[in-house]
Amino acid sequence: MKPIITFAFLLFSLFLLADDTLFVETFGDTYNSSYLTSSGRWASASPNANSNDTPCEGSKNWCPFFASATGAKTVYITIPSGGAAKLTFDYKFDKSWGTMPVVNISENGGAYTLLKTLNYQTNCKTEIIDLSTYCGSNISIEFRSDDTGAKFQVDNISVTHSASSCSSVYFEEDFGTSVQPNYLTNNGWCHADSDNNNASNPCDGYSCEILGIRNNRTGTFTLDATAEDIVLSFEYTYDDAGNSTAQPPIVSIKSGSNCNNNYNQILQLENHLTCYSVSTVIPASYYGGDVHLKFLTYNSGGIFVLDNIKVQKCDAVLPVELMSFVVKPQDMGVVLEWKTGSEVNSSFFEIERSFDGETFEYIGEIQANGNSNSVINYQYIDNEPNNKQTYYRLKQVDFDGMFEYSKIISIQSPLKTAKIKIYQNRNCQAVFKFKKSYTGTINIFDLTGRLVCSQKLTNNSEAVVSNLNHGVYIVQIMDDKQIIFNQKLFFQ
């Protein structure tokens, strides 16, 4: 089963390689006091139970470790040779001092060694750890906390491998291992309004904290003339300090050896109080020459923390940065909403549904935007949900036929009773009956997208539409904010 989060925003980049899943753990749907070792995926665990204690974003599938020194070790996982591999998981840790939790790794039966030290996280954080150096090995992962007064929660663990990989690092900046005045200009940045590195809320280690209306520009680096994608990735937090109308930070690029002026925007960021990973493909027009990057914030009271920047060549990169994906119930069915931060050669999204979390069926698709460097919102309405737990995922497909699945999200008992009935009466009219009165608009389109008729609803519990010819139509019902119903109508 793919990772599942219930009623959750999923904040992650979909500039991912086409992955094979080697290990996955979502900690089940029901409580089991011996869940971990009885699942066959864990060699040892203390505690051994799954739990729904203080879930992340509504999920009930967490395994919390607390009140004593605790840990869990996976069985050994075989990673194929070559390519790239990664470990992905969500976690929380509720103590900002003392001993931080760790992720350890054992290779080919050897001793467990430190893979990464985690941080204080009151909100759920998605962590991605590169395991590419372990390709061709058998590994076991240990999640461990030795602080007896803290709670450590882990969920949605996966280990994946791709035969494709990234290489040729053109620029890399992790902001050092100790605080240094004028760190950026001393390390090749051509301009830095915020010049020092520091330990203020970094994603890990040290970071660059940009306060107010400032910009930092990298030194010159040269990109290859290549047919492969060159990807910019970094981590950041941004606190708009309550000023949601201020323009959020942007990332821009320019060609040439001079780092002044004439930058073109390639990303616009969003408010994220916890560390967030983002990636984007650099436009091919910049390949084969010198370039600079600029990180700019416009909010005089904002706090922008930048960390772990890397520019590298990657093959088999998919073209969409998926910023969020959420499902929620409404009167007419289940609404799926997702948001992209950028798109490159993106063709369409397929929406898939499952009632067991394993077998998915196609239920519809939404055309993508093709190419974009701005935030785009998408919506799809499932008007035929089941009255039991339902699982959804997106399949993003590019123009070349490559595709990638989103994480799975689920919703419990989304619809107990139908909120609308549509039928054809003996006078060849389409009759709409609502469970409660609605104010809005009924729009009916033919299959070419042409608007056939439109009818206003003003506190109506029933509406009748006449003069429809035999055929198939798309019915959309809108309230004053959004589409609340979208379904085919077969009129005979």
C-alpha positions in Angstrom: 0.0 0.0 0.0 1.3 3.5 -0.8 1.7 6.0 2.1 -1.7 7.3 3.3 -2.6 10.5 5.0 -6.2 11.3 6.0 -7.6 14.8 5.5 -4.0 16.1 5.0 -2.3 18.7 2.9 0.7 17.0 1.4 3.6 19.4 1.0 6.2 18.0 -1.2 7.8 18.3 -4.7 6.7 16.0 -7.5 10.0 16.5 -9.3 10.7 12.9 -8.5 12.3 10.1 -10.4 10.2 7.2 -11.5 10.4 5.1 -8.4 10.0 1.4 -7.4 8.8 1.0 -3.9 10.9 -1.4 -1.8 9.4 -0.9 1.6 6.3 0.9 2.8 4.7 1.2 6.2 1.5 3.2 7.0 0.9 1.5 10.4 -2.5 0.2 9.5 -6.1 1.2 10.1 -6.9 -0.4 13.4 -5.1 -0.8 16.7 -2.9 -3.8 17.2 -0.7 -4.2 20.3 1.8 -6.2 18.3 1.4 -4.5 15.0 5.0 -3.9 14.0 6.6 -7.3 14.4 3.5 -9.1 13.4 3.4 -7.2 10.1 6.6 -8.9 9.0 8.2 -5.5 8.1 9.9 -4.9 11.4 12.7 -6.9 13.0 12.2 -5.4 16.5 10.1 -2.6 18.0 9.5 -1.0 21.4 6.7 -0.2 21.7 5.3 -2.8 19.3 1.8 -1.2 18.9 0.5 1.2 16.4 -1.5 4.1 17.7 -3.7 7.1 16.8 -2.3 9.3 19.6 -2.3 13.0 18.6 -2.3 12.2 14.8 -0.7 14.3 12.1 -3.3 16.2 10.0 -6.1 13.8 11.0 -4.3 10.6 10.3 -5.0 7.7 12.7 -2.2 5.5 11.6 0.7 6.7 13.7 3.2 4.8 15.8 4.4 7.1 18.7 7.4 6.4 20.8 7.4 8.1 24.2 8.0 7.8 27.9 11.1 5.7 27.6 14.1 5.1 25.4 12.4 3.5 22.4 13.1 2.4 18.8 12.1 0.2 15.9 14.2 -1.5 13.3 12.9 -2.6 9.9 13.7 -5.9 8.4 16.6 -5.8 5.8 15.6 -4.2 2.5 17.5 -4.9 -0.7 18.3 -1.9 -2.8 19.2 -2.6 -6.4 22.6 -1.5 -7.8 22.9 1.8 -9.6 20.5 4.6 -9.8 19.1 6.5 -6.9 17.3 5.5 -3.6 15.6 7.5 -0.9 13.9 7.1 2.5 10.8 9.2 3.0 8.7 9.5 6.2 6.6 11.9 8.3 7.4 12.7 11.9 6.8 14.9 15.0 8.9 15.4 18.1 7.5 17.5 20.9 10.6 18.7 22.8 12.9 21.5 21.7 15.8 20.6 24.1 17.6 17.5 25.3 18.4 14.5 23.1 16.9 14.7 19.6 15.6 11.5 17.8 17.8 9.9 15.2 17.5 7.7 12.1 20.2 5.0 12.0 21.1 2.5 9.3 22.7 -0.9 9.1 24.3 -2.1 5.9 24.7 -5.8 5.1 24.2 -6.9 8.7 26.7 -4.4 10.2 26.4 -2.1 13.2 23.8 0.7 13.1 25.3 4.1 12.4 23.8 7.5 12.3 22.0 8.5 9.1 20.3 11.7 10.3 19.5 13.6 13.6 16.0 15.0 13.5 14.7 18.2 15.0 11.9 19.6 17.2 8.7 19.5 15.1 5.3 20.4 16.6 3.8 20.0 13.1 4.1 17.0 10.9 7.2 17.2 8.7 8.0 15.1 5.6 11.6 14.1 5.7 13.5 12.8 2.6 16.9 11.2 3.1 19.1 10.2 0.1 20.1 6.5 0.2 21.9 6.4 -3.1 25.2 5.5 -1.6 23.6 2.2 -0.4 22.5 1.0 -3.8 23.5 -2.6 -4.2 23.3 -3.2 -0.4 20.9 -4.7 2.1 19.9 -2.1 4.7 17.8 -1.9 7.8 16.5 1.4 9.1 16.2 2.2 12.8 14.0 5.0 14.2 15.1 5.8 17.7 14.5 8.3 20.6 16.5 8.2 23.8 14.7 11.1 25.5 12.4 9.6 28.2 10.4 12.8 28.5 9.5 13.4 24.9 7.1 12.0 22.3 8.5 10.8 18.9 5.9 10.0 16.2 6.7 8.4 12.8 4.4 7.6 9.9 4.2 6.9 6.2 7.6 5.4 5.8 8.8 4.3 2.4 12.1 3.3 0.7 12.1 3.7 -3.0 14.6 3.2 -5.8 14.9 4.6 -9.3 17.2 3.3 -12.1 17.6 7.0 -13.1 19.7 9.4 -11.1 21.0 12.9 -10.6 24.7 13.8 -11.3 26.9 16.7 -12.3 26.3 19.1 -9.4 26.8 22.6 -10.7 26.1 24.5 -7.4 25.7 23.4 -3.8 25.2 25.4 -0.6 24.4 24.0 2.9 25.6 27.1 4.8 28.4 25.5 6.6 29.1 23.7 9.9 29.7 26.7 12.2 28.6 30.3 12.5 30.7 32.6 10.4 30.3 36.3 9.8 30.1 37.3 6.1 29.7 33.6 5.3 28.0 34.1 1.9 30.4 36.6 0.4 33.3 34.7 1.8 32.0 31.6 0.0 31.4 33.0 -3.5 28.0 34.7 -3.3 28.2 37.9 -5.4 25.7 39.8 -3.3 24.2 39.2 0.2 21.9 41.6 2.1 21.8 38.8 4.7 25.5 37.8 4.7 25.9 35.6 7.8 24.9 32.0 8.2 23.2 31.1 11.5 21.4 28.4 13.4 17.9 30.1 13.3 15.3 27.5 12.5 17.4 25.6 9.9 16.2 22.5 8.1 19.4 21.0 9.4 22.8 22.3 10.5 23.1 26.0 9.6 21.0 28.2 7.3 20.7 31.7 5.8 18.0 33.8 7.5 16.8 36.7 5.3 14.8 39.3 7.2 12.7 42.0 5.6 13.0 43.2 2.1 16.3 41.6 1.1 17.9 39.6 -1.7 20.9 37.3 -1.9 22.5 36.3 -5.2 24.8 33.4 -5.9 28.1 33.6 -7.7 28.6 32.5 -11.2 28.2 28.8 -12.1 28.1 27.2 -15.5 25.4 24.8 -16.8 26.1 22.1 -19.4 24.5 22.1 -22.8 22.5 19.0 -22.1 19.3 17.2 -23.3 18.7 16.1 -19.7 16.9 18.3 -17.1 18.9 20.5 -14.7 17.1 20.8 -11.4 17.2 23.4 -8.7 16.3 22.1 -5.3 16.3 23.7 -1.8 14.6 23.8 1.5 13.1 26.8 3.2 10.7 28.2 5.7 8.8 31.5 5.3 6.8 33.3 8.0 4.8 36.2 6.5 4.3 37.6 10.1 0.5 37.9 9.5 0.9 40.0 6.4 -0.7 37.6 3.9 -1.1 40.4 1.3 2.7 40.9 0.9 4.3 39.2 -2.1 6.0 36.0 -0.9 9.7 35.3 -1.7 10.6 34.6 -5.3 13.5 32.8 -7.0 14.9 34.2 -10.2 17.7 33.4 -12.7 19.8 35.3 -15.1 22.5 34.3 -17.7 26.0 35.8 -18.0 28.9 36.5 -15.6 27.5 39.8 -14.2 25.2 39.1 -11.3 23.3 42.5 -11.5 19.9 43.1 -13.0 17.8 41.3 -15.6 16.7 38.4 -13.5 13.7 36.3 -14.6 11.4 34.6 -12.1 11.3 30.8 -12.0 9.5 30.2 -8.7 7.2 31.9 -6.3 7.2 30.5 -2.8 4.5 30.3 -0.1 4.1 30.7 3.6 5.6 27.5 5.3 6.4 27.7 9.0 8.1 24.3 9.0 10.9 23.2 6.7 9.6 22.6 3.1 11.5 21.0 0.2 11.0 22.3 -3.3 12.4 21.5 -6.7 12.0 23.0 -10.2 13.5 22.3 -13.6 15.6 25.3 -14.8 14.5 26.4 -18.2 16.6 24.9 -21.0 17.3 28.3 -22.5 19.9 28.8 -19.7 21.7 25.6 -20.4 25.2 25.8 -21.9 26.3 29.1 -20.2 27.0 31.0 -17.0 24.1 31.7 -14.7 23.2 33.3 -11.3 20.3 32.7 -8.9 18.6 35.3 -6.8 16.5 34.7 -3.7 14.4 37.7 -2.9 11.8 38.6 -0.2 9.4 41.6 -0.3 7.9 41.5 3.1 9.4 44.0 5.5 8.3 42.0 8.5 8.8 38.5 7.0 11.3 35.8 7.9 12.7 33.7 5.1 15.1 30.9 6.0 17.0 29.2 3.2 18.9 25.9 3.4 20.4 23.1 1.4 20.5 24.5 -2.1 21.6 22.3 -5.0 21.6 22.5 -8.8 22.3 19.2 -10.5 21.6 17.3 -13.8 18.9 14.7 -13.4 17.4 12.2 -15.9 13.7 11.0 -15.9 12.5 14.1 -14.1 8.8 14.6 -13.9 7.4 18.0 -14.7 5.2 19.1 -11.7 5.8 20.5 -8.3 2.7 19.4 -6.4 2.4 21.8 -3.4 -0.7 20.4 -1.8 -3.4 17.7 -2.2 -6.5 17.5 0.0 -9.8 15.8 0.0 -12.9 16.9 2.0 -16.6 16.1 2.1 -19.3 18.4 1.0 -23.0 18.3 0.4 -22.7 17.1 -3.2 -19.9 14.5 -2.8 -16.1 14.6 -2.1 -14.0 17.5 -3.3 -10.4 16.9 -4.3 -8.2 20.0 -4.4 -4.5 20.2 -5.4 -2.1 23.0 -6.1 1.0 23.1 -8.3 3.9 25.5 -7.9 5.3 25.0 -11.3 4.7 22.8 -14.4 6.9 21.8 -17.3 5.3 19.8 -20.2 2.5 18.7 -17.9 -0.4 17.1 -19.9 -3.1 16.0 -17.4 -4.0 14.5 -14.0 -5.9 11.3 -13.7 -8.0 10.9 -10.5 -8.1 7.4 -9.1 -10.2 6.0 -6.3 -10.1 2.8 -4.1 -12.2 1.3 -1.3 -9.4 -0.8 0.1 -6.3 1.3 -0.4 -4.8 -1.3 -2.8 -6.9 -1.6 -6.0 -7.5 1.8 -7.7 -9.9 2.7 -10.5 -9.9 5.6 -12.9 -12.8 8.0 -12.1 -11.8 11.1 -14.2 -9.1 13.5 -15.4 -8.3 17.2 -15.4 -6.2 18.8 -18.0 -3.0 20.3 -16.7 -1.6 23.7 -17.6 1.4 22.5 -19.8 4.0 25.0 -18.7 3.8 27.4 -15.8 6.0 29.1 -13.1 3.1 30.3 -11.0 0.7 28.7 -8.5 -2.2 26.9 -10.2 -5.2 25.4 -8.3 -7.1 22.4 -9.5 -10.4 20.8 -8.3 -12.3 17.6 -9.0 -15.5 16.5 -7.5 -16.4 12.8 -6.9 -20.1 12.8 -7.0 -20.4 9.0 -6.4 -18.4 8.3 -3.2 -19.1 5.2 -1.1 -20.3 5.5 2.5 -17.2 3.8 3.8 -13.5 4.7 3.9 -12.4 5.8 0.5 -8.9 6.4 -0.9 -7.8 8.8 -3.6 -4.6 9.4 -5.5 -3.5 11.6 -8.5 -1.6 10.3 -11.5 0.3 13.1 -13.1 1.1 12.5 -16.8 3.4 14.6 -19.0 3.3 15.0 -22.7 5.9 12.2 -23.2 3.7 9.7 -21.4 5.9 9.6 -18.2 3.8 9.6 -15.0 4.1 9.6 -11.3 1.6 8.9 -8.5 0.9 11.2 -5.6 0.7 9.9 -2.1 -2.6 8.3 -1.2 -5.1 10.2 1.0 -8.2 8.8 2.5 -11.5 10.0 3.9 -13.8 8.1 6.3 -17.5 7.7 5.4 -17.5 10.7 3.0 -21.2 10.5 2.2 -23.9 8.8 4.1 -26.9 9.8 1.9 -27.2 11.4 -1.5 -27.6 15.2 -1.4 -29.0 15.6 -4.9 -31.0 13.5 -7.3 -31.3 14.1 -11.0 -33.9 12.3 -13.1 -35.9 12.8 -16.4 -39.6 13.3 -16.0 -42.4 12.3 -18.5 -42.2 15.8 -20.0 -38.6 15.3 -21.1 -37.3 17.7 -18.5 -34.3 17.3 -16.2 -35.4 17.5 -12.6 -32.9 18.4 -9.8 -34.0 17.6 -6.2 -31.8 18.8 -3.3 -31.7 17.6 0.3 -31.7 21.2 1.3 -32.2 24.6 -0.4 -29.4 26.0 -2.5 -28.5 29.3 -4.0 -26.2 29.2 -7.0 -26.2 28.3 -10.6 -26.8 25.1 -12.7 -24.7 25.1 -15.8 -25.1 22.3 -18.5 -22.4 21.8 -21.1 -22.2 19.5 -24.1 -19.2 17.2 -24.5 -17.3 19.9 -26.5 -17.5 22.2 -23.6 -20.2 24.5 -25.1 -22.6 25.9 -22.5 -26.1 24.6 -23.5 -28.1 26.3 -20.7 -27.7 28.0 -17.4 -30.2 28.4 -14.6 -30.0 30.4 -11.4 -30.9 28.8 -8.0 -32.3 31.1 -5.3 -32.8 29.1 -2.1 -34.3 26.3 -4.2 -34.8 22.7 -3.2 -35.9 21.7 -6.7 -35.1 22.9 -10.2 -36.4 21.9 -13.6 -34.4 22.3 -16.9 -36.3 22.1 -20.2 -35.3 22.0 -23.9 -32.5 19.4 -23.7 -32.0 17.2 -26.7 -31.1 13.5 -26.4 -27.4 13.1 -25.6 -24.7 13.3 -22.9 -24.1 16.4 -20.9 -21.9 17.7 -18.2 -23.8 19.2 -15.3 -22.0 21.7 -13.0 -23.6 23.2 -10.0 -21.9 26.2 -8.4 -22.5 28.1 -5.2 -21.1 31.7 -4.8 -17.5 30.4 -4.3 -16.8 27.2 -6.2 -18.1 24.2 -8.2 -19.9 21.9 -5.7 -21.2 19.3 -8.2 -19.8 18.0 -11.5 -21.2 14.9 -13.2 -22.3 13.5 -16.6 -26.0 13.5 -17.4 -27.4 10.9 -19.9 -30.6 12.4 -21.3 -32.8 10.1 -23.4 
